[in-house]
Amino acid sequence: MIWALVLVLGTGCQRYNQWQYHHISQKQTDSTRILYRSKNPVSGIDIEMMKSHGELTTYLQVHSSPLPSQEGKAQVQIQSGDKTVTFWAHLHEGGQRIRLTDSLQTALISSLTEGNPVTLQLQGYRETIYPKKFEKVFQHLDNPPYKIPIHLPL
């Protein structure tokens, strides 16, 4: 009886992997995407990296309320180590999704692949991303699953 309780509690306390990988197969082109899901649905920030047609795009997303906007842009702060960068990024319609510029995307990816934690801050939102498992999941963007050219009838 005690062993059954230990087994149930032990499996119920497993760690949730915040980095997730998805391959999206479509007729014209395939896409790959990795997601970082915040554990805090109220004031956390999610990251989505999407690679399609050889182009990588990174988005930040919040969930509880829209971000304040100035001419369709929102202020974002990225901190890694002793370096802090504040910038304005394009805010998508609805006010909860931001697209990073190529240079900021590169800075974010470089910090994480070098093993440095990164803190993202938007007005009312804050998230510290630890690089554990990032590099392993990030490698999937350049190595999608093998496609079998044989199509079996359904």
Buried (B, 14 or more C-beta within 10 A) or exposed (E): EEEEEEEEEEEEEEEEEBBEBEBEEEEEEBBBBBBBBBEEEEBBBBBBBBBBEEEBBBBBBBBEEBBEEEEEBBBBBBBBEEEEEEBBBEBEEEBBBBBBBEEBBEBBBEBBEEEBBBBBBBEEBBBEBEBEEBBEBBEBBEEBEEEEEEEEEE
